Amino acid sequence: MSLAGPLAPGSSTTSRASWNRTLEKAKQHAARFGSVAATADDFRDFSQASAVVLCLPTSAEDAAVSKALAPHLARGACIISCTSGEPEETRRLATSLYESCGVHFLDCPVSGGPAGAKAGTLTCMLGANDDEAAARCTGVVSTFAGKIVRTGPAGSGHAVKSINNLMNSAHLLLATEGLLALQQLGVKPDVALSVINSSSGRSLQTQERLPKEVLTRAFNYGFKLPLMAKDVRIAE
């Protein structure tokens, strides 16, 4: 819902239909943002769309939805995947959809969490095989992104995202183990972080996640552990 909000009517994009595997969520978006909840499983409500943004858990869902959607789109239309997907699967899907339907498939994974999505300040990694399609889609992506980087051909955005999340996880693990070791030596975690965060060992994890989510015991990270584990496996 956070990412879909900026795409609602009244923003700079003309996209108006919303679809979710759970129809009730599409209806909630329609009620809140004034979009049209698409109810047909065959995606006929999207036949006039020039661009469709997907935000799904894995490349498997990306492929299933895109293959069902693409035949209903006009040639030259674009499907933009904000999934943290598998680069090779993305390359194959982009080639397949263009050859069979003339539809461009672009990978556009995002970083910035639910807060960034709601604020429209996400960082987006855009992979595309067609420069003109990438240029057209930049206007759509800019409704929820504060920074858009064209990373290369289809699959490149997903590749960068997987390495980013691998590094993100590594920083969290290293910082956690370090704080536990220091705690055993009598150093309180908050004291240790006050030093680390003004020194060369600091990172987003030490500056934001550990103090706000771990030390407070809130544990509201905003990203499910199985999805992070999936992203790390992609980087192998």
Secondary structure by P-SEA (a helix, b strand, c coil): ccccccccccccccccccccccaaaaaaaaaacbbbbbccccccccccccbbbbbcccaaaaaaaaaaccccccccbbbbbcccccaaaaaaaaaaaaacccbbbbbbbbcccaaaaaacbbbbbbbbccaaaaaaacccccccccccccccccaaaaaaaaaaaaaaaaaaaaaaaaaaaaaaacccaaaaaaaaaaccccccccccccccccccccccccccaaaaaaaaaaac
